[in-house]
Amino acid sequence: MNANGTTGIAEPLTLPCGATVKNRFYKSAMNEALAGRDCAPTEEHVRLYRTWAEGGAGVLVTGNVMVDRT
């Protein structure tokens, strides 16, 4: 908690499992629609998630990223 008794969005958060995330910014799952013709993840996925990670979010939840067509 901060000085006024509230929890700030930029403060760390310890989850019930014991893991601590650096802040409360959370990128929810979404369908990025970036798969290749074989439905596999692409370099675009890598760049996009790297950008989000470098942006400082405490939690990034992957979207509908296929790893196998079946």
C-alpha positions in Angstrom: 0.0 0.0 0.0 1.1 3.5 -0.6 1.0 6.4 1.9 -2.7 7.1 1.5 -3.7 3.5 2.2 -4.4 2.5 -1.4 -2.6 0.1 -3.7 -1.0 1.7 -6.8 -1.2 0.1 -10.2 2.6 0.4 -10.6 3.3 -1.4 -7.3 4.4 -5.1 -7.2 1.8 -7.7 -6.6 2.4 -11.1 -4.9 0.0 -13.8 -6.3 -1.5 -16.6 -4.2 1.0 -19.0 -5.7 3.9 -16.9 -4.3 5.1 -15.4 -7.6 5.5 -11.6 -7.6 4.8 -9.5 -10.6 6.5 -6.1 -10.9 3.2 -4.2 -11.4 -0.5 -4.6 -12.0 -0.5 -3.9 -15.7 -2.0 -7.0 -17.4 -2.2 -7.7 -21.1 -5.2 -10.0 -21.6 -5.3 -12.9 -24.1 -6.3 -11.9 -27.6 -6.1 -13.4 -31.1 -3.2 -11.7 -32.8 -4.0 -13.4 -36.2 -0.3 -13.5 -37.1 0.2 -17.2 -37.8 1.9 -18.3 -40.9 0.3 -20.4 -43.6 1.2 -23.5 -41.6 -0.6 -22.0 -38.5 2.7 -21.8 -36.6 3.9 -18.7 -34.7 5.9 -16.3 -36.7 8.7 -13.7 -36.2 5.9 -11.2 -36.0 4.6 -12.9 -32.8 8.1 -12.6 -31.4 8.4 -8.9 -32.2 4.9 -8.2 -30.9 5.4 -10.0 -27.5 8.9 -8.5 -27.2 7.4 -5.0 -27.7 4.7 -5.7 -25.0 7.3 -7.1 -22.6 9.6 -4.1 -23.1 6.6 -1.8 -22.5 6.7 -2.9 -18.8 3.5 -4.9 -18.3 3.6 -7.1 -15.2 1.7 -10.0 -16.9 1.4 -10.9 -20.5 -1.2 -13.6 -21.4 -0.7 -15.2 -24.7 -3.5 -15.2 -27.1 -4.6 -17.8 -29.6 -1.1 -18.8 -30.7 -1.1 -22.1 -32.5 1.8 -24.5 -32.1 0.3 -27.3 -34.1 -2.3 -27.3 -36.8 -4.1 -30.3 -35.2 
